[in-house]
Amino acid sequence: MIKLYGHEISGNVYKVRLLLALLNIDYEYIRVDLFKGEHKQPEYLKLNPFGQVPLLVDGDRLIPDAQAILVYLARQYGDEQWLPTEALALSQVVRWLSTTTGEIRQGVEQARQFHLFGAKSVNIEVAHQKSAFILDQINQHLATREWLELGHPTIADIAAFPYIALAGDGKVSLEPYPQILAWIERIKKLPNFVGMKGIEVLTNA
Ligand SMILES: N[C@@H](CCC(=O)N[C@@H](CS)C(=O)NCC(=O)O)C(=O)O
């Protein structure tokens, strides 16, 4: 059975849990206590030398990194819907995986690190400026479409969703971004959707 090493506070772990749920894949969840530093212990570093969660183990395959795991799950267990093979469509999806680890991480994810965990390395003014930039861009992008690319949910949406939905943790309001709020609601209505602390499941979905 697939194993997922993670922690409940992590949006990067959550996005993997979300895709596993949407694909209806059973898995064993192994909690790595980040607050106790379990991710830096030799036993865990043998599995993921970066000392980070999430880590997926499928048989003898070890796959670290949330975006890499989404790609793996989509290609191994999903269909063309989640990750297309056609060159242009694939590049459009990958663009958002890249944006997730670039602009979204530098913006809303860093702001969350600052306000939720007191991360001293974060310049909160810069994080808020970058949040405003990328949220405005995505809001405009979604003004003419329901999903980030291809007219249906892909791993682009799953990758980008958690830290945008958790923007409030970093004291970034989503109120100025109605298209993003509507997109969040659409994602929450996907069959088998699961939530995390700060991303509640719709009760009437
Ligand atoms: N590029 C990695 C980043 C993963 C990451 O930053 N994980 C955090 C939790 S959200 C972590 O394990 N932090 C502990 C550390 O880096 O020491 C991914 O996308 O999965």
The ligand as an ORCA input file, in Angstrom:
! r2SCAN-3c Opt
* xyz 0 1
  N       9.585     21.626     -2.364
  C       8.969     20.893     -1.292
  C       8.879     21.733     -0.068
  C       8.292     20.961      1.084
  C       8.288     21.758      2.357
  O       8.645     22.933      2.403
  N       7.818     21.088      3.385
  C       7.758     21.700      4.680
  C       6.393     21.484      5.279
  S       5.177     22.325      4.296
  C       8.802     21.051      5.553
  O       8.941     19.853      5.564
  N       9.532     21.896      6.270
  C      10.540     21.456      7.161
  C      11.898     21.884      6.737
  O      12.087     22.291      5.584
  O      12.777     21.801      7.584
  C       7.581     20.405     -1.699
  O       6.955     21.059     -2.555
  O       7.117     19.391     -1.184
*
